[in-house]
Amino acid sequence: MKVGVSAGKLPSRIGMPLSGYRPIRRSSAEHRPLYVRVTLFESGAGELFIAILIDALAVGKKWSEQMKGRIRRLFPDRRVYVAIASTHSHSSHVNALCGDEVVVLVFPDVFAAAGPDEEWSRAVLESVLKAFRSLDNLTAVRLYSRAVSGVGASRRERGTYMWLPLQVAQFICADHPPIVWANFPCHPTVLGRGHTWISPDLHGSAAQMLQERGYRVGGVWNGPAADISTRFTRRESSVGELERLSCRLAGHIGDLLNRRSWEREIRPSNLAACEWSYLLHPKLRPGKPPPDSAQSEDIMEGIRALSRVTLSSELLSVSIWKFDSWTIRWVPGELPLSAFLRDRMASTRFPADRWIIGYANDYPGYLMPEEDGSYESVMTLYNPKEIRRLIDELREPI
């Protein structure tokens, strides 16, 4: 097997709308550049597996499928598998990567309705070709797992989920330094709605810090993060605080690698892909809340938004890649970490060889398995019973 990697800066412009909050903000400066990161694998049979991570709020199914088609046309004589994910930065201005998805109908003022930026699409294609040109023999994959603290925690209840599962993969190459992946579940919004600086936020900034330290970074991915954030770990919402928390996350990743105590080493002989599909039906549309409702303004805003649209059923597709014993599940939307952990205080470590990566290939919003009155469950668009079935199948190996 072979592996290659690339990291390319994405065009950004001052004055463009930023994603993720209402009302729409216009960018006034740049904290750090936005990146697309590509890791490309070639199997012994010549098949290509391409993992793409974009510093964006989300990628929609329509754009993802169009981009996958354009990538496959670059390699007409190969079988090509592509997974595209976002870091879920709310301070990126790539809203247009989601166009006619249901979540855009609910939040038209959060996702810009303009067509995808062709400059961004070209940057993705150029990065894919650059990764292909860098192919090197893959001699081993080393997998690490650890519970870490001080970056994120429960966004609902102070003092819970203070230790979060960090998974790291190191792709050992024959002629180049290793390629690093990390998977960390945390809503990345250190910067809040008052900030107008373009930024990759937590995961993208941590990746850049690792890159500045000499690592070849394929991606810092985001796992089940719907109920995890920096809300109770950040001191303030500022660029300085973002740098501090990103440095801490990058430090955890670097420390894990420096210890050289990997849990599993794979001599990859095969990489295979398959797909699961789940039909999710919309839950009942809520009625408009009474004027004197005691709900938070966020929940009130959400209920008002949901009451204005008619939702359709969604065919959710989970892509599965297997490096021998290592399984990666690419899942659209935001899953809750609490659905995968039995003990919210202690059992916060995932197996090194079972990864769940969220925000991948589509963005149907939150996927909460129960309706508990939280913002996340109120804003879940689909039937919790069907989401629970999805989570049960994902959780089986965990």
C-alpha positions in Angstrom: 0.0 0.0 0.0 1.0 3.6 -0.5 0.0 6.9 1.1 0.3 10.6 0.3 -0.7 13.8 1.9 -1.2 17.5 1.1 -2.3 20.6 2.9 -3.5 23.6 0.8 -4.6 27.1 1.9 -8.1 28.0 0.8 -8.9 31.4 -0.6 -10.5 33.8 1.9 -11.7 37.4 1.5 -12.4 40.1 4.0 -16.1 41.0 3.9 -17.5 37.6 3.1 -20.2 36.2 5.3 -19.2 33.9 8.2 -21.0 30.7 8.9 -22.8 29.3 12.0 -24.5 32.2 13.8 -27.3 34.6 13.2 -27.4 37.4 12.3 -24.9 37.0 9.5 -21.5 38.4 10.3 -19.0 39.8 7.7 -15.3 38.9 8.1 -13.1 41.8 9.1 -9.7 40.1 9.5 -8.1 36.6 9.4 -6.9 34.8 12.6 -5.4 31.8 10.8 -5.9 30.7 7.1 -8.4 28.0 6.3 -7.1 24.8 4.9 -8.1 21.7 2.9 -6.2 18.6 3.9 -6.0 15.5 1.8 -4.7 12.0 2.6 -4.7 9.6 -0.3 -4.2 5.8 -0.1 -3.4 3.5 -2.9 -4.1 -0.2 -2.3 -2.1 -3.0 -3.8 -4.9 -3.5 -6.4 -4.6 0.2 -7.5 -7.7 1.4 -5.8 -7.6 4.9 -4.4 -9.1 6.0 -1.0 -9.1 9.7 -0.5 -9.9 11.4 2.8 -10.6 15.2 2.6 -10.9 17.6 5.6 -12.1 21.2 5.0 -12.1 24.0 7.5 -15.8 24.7 6.9 -19.0 24.7 8.9 -20.4 21.7 6.9 -20.4 20.0 3.6 -23.7 19.1 2.0 -24.6 15.9 0.3 -25.1 17.5 -3.2 -21.8 19.3 -3.1 -20.0 16.3 -1.7 -21.3 14.1 -4.5 -20.5 16.6 -7.2 -16.9 16.9 -5.8 -16.5 13.1 -5.6 -17.5 12.9 -9.3 -14.9 15.5 -10.2 -12.3 13.7 -8.2 -13.1 10.4 -9.9 -12.7 12.0 -13.3 -9.1 12.8 -12.4 -8.5 9.1 -12.2 -10.7 7.5 -14.9 -9.0 4.1 -14.9 -9.1 3.6 -11.1 -11.8 2.6 -8.6 -11.9 5.7 -6.3 -13.5 6.0 -2.8 -13.8 9.5 -1.3 -14.8 10.7 2.2 -15.2 14.5 2.7 -15.6 16.0 6.2 -15.5 19.4 7.8 -13.9 20.7 11.0 -17.3 22.5 11.7 -15.7 25.9 12.1 -18.4 28.6 12.7 -15.9 31.3 11.7 -15.4 30.0 8.1 -17.2 31.6 5.2 -17.8 28.4 3.2 -21.5 28.3 3.8 -22.2 27.6 0.2 -20.9 24.1 0.4 -24.4 23.3 1.7 -27.1 24.3 -0.8 -30.4 22.6 -0.8 -30.0 20.3 2.2 -32.9 20.2 4.7 -30.9 22.0 7.4 -30.4 24.9 5.0 -34.1 25.2 4.7 -34.4 25.4 8.5 -31.5 28.0 8.8 -31.3 30.0 5.6 -29.7 32.9 7.6 -26.9 30.6 8.8 -26.0 29.0 5.5 -25.5 31.3 2.5 -27.7 30.3 -0.5 -25.0 31.2 -3.1 -23.5 28.6 -5.3 -20.3 26.8 -4.2 -17.2 28.9 -4.7 -15.3 27.5 -7.7 -12.0 28.6 -6.2 -12.6 26.3 -3.3 -13.5 23.4 -5.5 -10.3 23.9 -7.6 -8.2 24.1 -4.4 -9.7 20.7 -3.3 -8.9 19.1 -6.7 -5.3 20.6 -6.7 -4.7 19.2 -3.2 -5.9 15.7 -4.3 -3.4 15.7 -7.2 -0.7 17.0 -4.9 -1.3 14.2 -2.5 -1.3 11.6 -5.3 2.1 12.9 -6.5 3.5 12.5 -3.0 2.6 8.8 -2.7 5.1 6.8 -0.6 5.1 3.2 0.5 3.1 2.7 3.7 5.0 0.4 6.0 2.9 0.5 9.1 0.0 2.2 10.8 0.3 2.9 14.6 -2.8 3.6 16.6 -3.0 5.4 19.9 -5.8 6.1 22.3 -6.0 8.2 25.5 -8.4 10.2 27.6 -7.4 13.9 27.9 -8.7 16.8 29.8 -8.6 20.6 29.7 -9.9 21.2 26.2 -13.6 20.4 26.1 -16.4 19.0 28.4 -20.1 18.5 28.5 -21.9 21.6 27.0 -25.0 20.8 29.0 -23.8 20.1 32.6 -20.7 21.6 34.2 -18.3 19.1 35.6 -19.2 16.1 33.4 -17.3 14.5 30.5 -14.2 16.4 31.6 -12.0 13.7 30.1 -12.5 13.1 26.4 -11.3 10.3 24.1 -8.4 11.3 21.8 -7.5 8.8 19.1 -4.3 9.3 17.0 -3.1 7.4 13.9 0.5 7.6 12.6 1.1 6.4 9.0 4.7 5.3 8.8 6.2 5.9 5.3 9.3 4.4 3.7 10.9 7.7 2.5 9.1 10.5 4.2 8.2 11.5 7.8 5.0 9.9 9.2 1.6 11.3 8.5 -0.5 12.1 11.5 -4.3 11.9 12.0 -6.1 12.7 15.2 -9.8 12.3 16.1 -11.2 14.4 18.9 -14.9 14.9 19.8 -15.5 18.6 20.7 -17.8 21.3 19.3 -15.0 23.6 18.1 -16.6 27.0 18.8 -14.1 28.8 21.0 -15.0 31.9 19.0 -18.6 33.0 19.5 -21.1 35.0 17.5 -19.5 38.3 18.4 -16.2 37.5 16.5 -15.7 38.5 12.9 -12.3 37.0 12.3 -11.9 34.2 9.7 -10.6 31.2 11.7 -10.4 27.4 11.4 -11.3 27.4 15.2 -10.2 24.6 17.5 -9.4 21.5 15.3 -8.0 23.4 12.3 -5.8 25.7 14.5 -4.5 22.6 16.4 -3.6 21.0 13.0 -1.8 24.1 12.0 0.2 24.2 15.2 1.2 20.6 14.7 2.2 21.5 11.1 4.3 24.4 12.5 6.1 21.9 14.8 7.2 19.8 11.8 4.4 17.1 11.7 2.8 16.1 8.4 -0.8 16.5 9.3 -3.5 14.7 7.3 -6.3 16.0 9.6 -7.5 16.6 13.1 -11.0 15.1 12.7 -14.1 15.7 14.8 -15.8 12.7 16.4 -19.2 12.5 18.3 -19.4 16.1 19.4 -23.0 17.2 19.6 -23.0 17.4 23.5 -19.3 18.4 23.9 -17.8 21.9 23.6 -15.4 24.4 25.1 -18.2 26.2 26.9 -17.0 25.3 30.4 -13.3 25.0 29.7 -12.6 28.2 27.9 -11.9 31.3 30.0 -13.4 33.7 27.4 -14.3 33.8 23.8 -11.2 35.3 22.2 -8.5 34.6 19.7 -6.0 34.3 22.5 -8.1 31.7 24.3 -8.5 29.8 21.0 -4.7 29.7 20.7 -4.4 28.4 24.2 -6.9 25.6 23.8 -5.6 24.7 20.3 -2.1 24.5 21.7 -3.3 22.2 24.5 -5.0 19.9 22.0 -1.9 19.9 19.8 0.2 19.2 22.9 -2.0 16.2 23.8 -1.5 14.8 20.3 2.2 15.4 20.3 2.6 14.0 23.7 0.8 10.8 22.7 3.1 10.4 19.7 6.3 11.2 21.7 5.5 8.5 24.2 5.7 5.8 21.4 3.3 3.7 23.4 0.9 2.8 20.6 -1.8 0.3 21.3 -1.8 -1.4 18.0 0.5 -1.6 15.0 -0.9 -2.7 11.7 1.1 -3.8 8.7 -1.5 -2.8 6.2 -2.1 -5.3 3.4 -5.6 -4.3 2.5 -8.1 -1.4 2.6 -11.7 -1.9 1.9 -14.8 0.3 1.8 -18.6 -0.3 2.1 -21.6 1.8 3.0 -24.6 1.5 5.3 -27.9 3.4 4.6 -30.5 4.5 7.1 -33.9 6.0 6.2 -34.7 8.8 8.8 -38.2 10.1 8.9 -38.8 13.7 10.2 -40.1 14.0 13.7 -43.3 15.9 14.3 -43.0 19.6 13.6 -43.3 21.6 16.8 -45.9 24.2 17.3 -45.0 27.8 17.9 -44.0 28.3 21.6 -46.3 30.5 23.7 -45.1 34.1 24.2 -44.4 33.5 27.9 -42.4 30.3 27.4 -39.5 29.8 29.8 -37.3 28.2 27.2 -34.0 29.7 26.3 -33.8 32.1 23.4 -31.8 29.6 21.4 -34.5 27.0 21.8 -37.2 29.5 21.0 -35.4 30.5 17.8 -35.0 26.9 16.9 -38.7 26.1 17.4 -39.7 29.1 15.4 -37.4 28.0 12.6 -38.7 24.4 12.6 -42.3 25.5 12.6 -41.8 27.3 9.3 -40.7 24.4 7.2 -42.0 21.0 6.1 -39.3 18.4 6.4 -38.7 15.4 4.2 -37.3 12.0 4.9 -33.5 11.6 4.7 -31.5 8.7 3.5 -28.4 8.8 5.7 -25.3 7.0 4.4 -22.4 5.9 6.6 -19.2 5.1 4.8 -17.0 2.5 6.4 -13.3 2.0 5.7 -11.3 -0.9 7.0 -7.5 -1.1 7.3 -7.3 -4.7 8.4 -8.5 -4.5 12.0 -8.9 -0.7 12.0 -12.4 0.5 11.2 -13.3 4.1 10.4 -16.9 5.1 10.2 -17.7 8.4 8.3 -21.0 9.6 9.7 -23.0 12.7 8.6 -24.2 15.1 11.2 -23.5 15.6 14.9 -23.7 12.6 17.2 -23.6 12.9 21.0 -20.6 11.5 22.9 -22.9 10.5 25.8 -24.5 7.9 23.5 -21.2 6.0 23.3 -20.0 6.2 26.9 -21.3 4.2 29.8 -19.7 6.3 32.5 -19.8 10.0 32.0 -17.0 10.6 34.5 -14.4 7.9 33.8 -14.9 5.7 30.8 -13.9 8.3 28.2 -11.4 6.3 26.2 -12.3 4.7 22.8 -10.6 1.7 21.4 -7.6 2.7 19.3 -8.9 0.9 16.2 -12.6 1.9 16.2 -13.0 5.5 14.9 -16.2 7.5 14.4 -15.7 10.7 12.4 -18.6 13.1 12.2 -19.6 15.9 9.8 -18.8 13.6 6.9 -20.3 13.7 3.4 -23.5 15.4 4.4 -25.0 17.6 7.1 -28.4 16.7 8.5 -27.7 18.6 11.7 -28.0 17.1 15.2 -28.6 13.4 15.6 -29.8 13.0 19.2 -31.3 9.7 20.2 -33.7 11.1 22.8 -35.8 14.2 23.3 -34.7 15.6 26.6 -35.5 19.3 26.1 -31.9 20.3 25.4 -31.2 22.6 22.4 -29.5 19.7 20.6 -32.5 17.4 20.9 -35.0 20.2 20.1 -33.0 20.9 16.9 -32.8 17.2 15.9 -34.8 17.1 12.7 -35.5 13.3 12.6 -37.2 10.5 14.6 -35.1 9.8 17.7 -36.0 6.1 17.6 -34.4 5.7 14.2 -31.4 7.7 15.3 -31.1 5.3 18.3 -30.9 2.4 15.9 -28.1 4.0 14.0 -26.2 4.7 17.2 -26.7 1.2 18.5 -25.0 -0.2 15.3 -22.2 2.3 15.5 -21.7 1.6 19.2 -21.5 -2.2 18.9 -17.7 -2.3 18.4 -17.1 0.5 21.0 
